[in-house]
Amino acid sequence: MKLGELARDTGVSTATIKYWIREGILPPGALRNQTTAVYGPAHADRIRLIRTLREQFDLPIGEIRELTRLIDDPAVPLLSVLESCQLIATGLRPAAPSPAARARVDEVIARAGWPAVPSVARDALAAELDCDGREVPIERLVQYARALGPFAEHDVRLVQPGGPGARSRDAVARDLLVGAAQQVRLLLAMNQLAHTSAAIAHADERRA
């Protein structure tokens, strides 16, 4: 498709598309002749990803460039791309927890049957335990882990590429970004609803 068709298909102006090409976050089209370039589905997938990063996460061009660099590098495993997307969606940042907190998280990981590999999420959880005003029992953390495990397994399977009609890495990354951000909001809302419902039920018991 030509530039105008790509703009109509993705809802992005031709000027913005040209700007993203100049910034190196969108590959240029294939030249048909000296004045005409053509674009394909991969360009549309990349534009939809960039739109999501700009509109939903307010990510600056420099950070988008870093993510698209990972996506475009075949030597970078998809798992690394997905972890970067999760960090964008959740707002988690690298942390330096205490050895004691890290050991507690390692125990939770072992009891949940999860792989014991370094990750930003593991250190972020340990750092949260360092900051907590009261100690969270290991049993409670294990309960959380076992409850969330099946949901995580289901979500990861949904964003896996491959097979007939396989999606691009851009499309997979966008799916994870949107899904992870929605899940964070859902979990917060469900947690609040659970606490509100429990408080109401206890108030009713006291009045009875």
N, C-alpha and C positions, 0 to 999 in steps of 0.2 A: 504494500500500500504506500501511497505518497504521504508527504508530511501532513497535508490537510486532512486526509482520511484518518491518520493516526491521531491527530488532535481531536477530531470528532468522536472517534471510537473511545478515547480515554478521558474526554472532558477537560483536557489541558490545552491551553493556547499554544499556537506554533511558536510564539516568542519564548514562552517558558520552556518548551521542548528544546529549542536552540540553546537557551541558557544552560540547561542541564547537560547538554552535550559539551558545551564549552567548559563546564565545571568538571567534566570527566566522570559524572555519575550515571550517564546514559550513553551507550555506545552510538557512534554515528551510523547513519544508514548506509546501505551498500550502493555505491554509485552505479546508476544505470547509464548515464552519460555525464558530460561535463557539468551539467546544470541540474540534474535530477537524481535524487537519492530515494531509495525504497526501503521500507521498514517492514518488519515481520512481527509475529506473535511475541517473540522474546522482548522486543522493544515495548510492546503494550504491557507485558508483565512487569517490566522494570519500572515503567511510568506509574503503574498502580501501586507498586511497592513504595516508590518515592512519595507519591501522594499520601499514602498512609503514614509514612514517617514524618512528613511535614505537617499534615492536618490533624492527625490524632495524637502524635507524640511531640510535636513542635521541635523536631530534631534539626540542628543546624546542618548546613551543607557539608561541613568538614566531617561530622560524625556519620552522615549518610555515605560520604565517600569511603570512609573506613569500612563500613559494612558491605558496600557493593564491591570493594576490593576483595574482601573475604569470599563473597559469593562468586566472583569471577575467577578466583584462583582455584584451579582443579586440584591443587595439592592440599588445599584446606578441606578437611573432612566436613561433611554436612553437619555433624554433631557440633562442631565448633561454631558454625554459622548459627545454628539453632540456639546455642547457649548465649551468643551475643544478642540475639533477638529477645530471648527471655529476660536478659538484664535490662534491655531497653523498655520492655513492657512492664516489668515489675519495679524498676528503679533500684534494684539491689546493686551494691557497689563492693569492690574488693575490700576485705577487712583483715585485721590482724588480731584474732582472738587469743585469749590466754591458753596455755597448754591444757589447763584443767577443763575449760569449756570445750575445747576441741576433743578431748578424750570423752566427754559426755556425749557429744554428737556422734563420735565414732561408735560408741556403744549402741546408740539408737539405730544407726545405720546397720550394724551387725545384727541386731535383733529384728530389724525389719526385713533382713535378707537382701539389702541393696548392695551394689558394688562399692567397695571402699576405695574410691578414687578422689583425688583432689578436685575441688570445684569452688567457684565463687559462692554458690548457694550454701555449701557445707560451712565455709568460713563465716558467711553472713549469719547463719543460724547460731553458730558458736558465739559470735560477737554479740548477738541479741541476748544470749544467756548471760554473758558478762555484764550487760547493761541492766538486766532485770532487777527490780528492787527486791524481789523475793525469788527463792530458788524454785524452779519448775521441776517437779518430780520426773524422773526418767520414765516411769510408767505412763505418765500423761503424754510425754513426747512420743513414746512408742505407739500409744493409741492413735495419736494424730497421724503418725507415719503409716500405720496399717490401714487407717481409714482413707487416706489420700492416695495410697499406692495404686489401687485399681483404677481410680479416675485418671491418674497420671499415665498409666499404661494405655488406657483407651485413647487419651488425647494424643499421645506420641504416635500411636498407630494411624491416627487420622491424618497426620501431616507427613507420613512417609512417602517419598517419591517411588517411582518404579512401576513396572507393569504396563498394560495397555493404557494409552492416553496419559502417560506419565507427565507430571507437571514440572516446570522449570524450578530451579532453586529459588528464584525470585518469588514465584507463586507460593512455594512451601514456606519461605520466610515470612511472607505477608500473612499467610494463614496462622502461623504460630504467633506473630505479633498481636493480631486481632484477638485470637482465642485466649492467649495468656492474659492480656489486659482485661478481657471480659471476665475471665475466671477470678482474677484478683478482686474485681468489684463484686462478683457473686459471692465469693467466700466471705468478704467483709459484711455484705448485707445479710447473708445467712447467719453469720455469727451474731450480728446485732439482733436479728429476729429471734434467734434461739434464746439469747439472754433476756430480751424483752418478754418473751412468752413465759420463761421460767419465773421472772419477777412477778408477772401478773398472776401466775398460778399460785405462787407462794402467798401473795397478798390475799387472794381469794380464800386460801386455806386458813389464814389468820382470822379472817372475818367470819368464817363459818362457825 
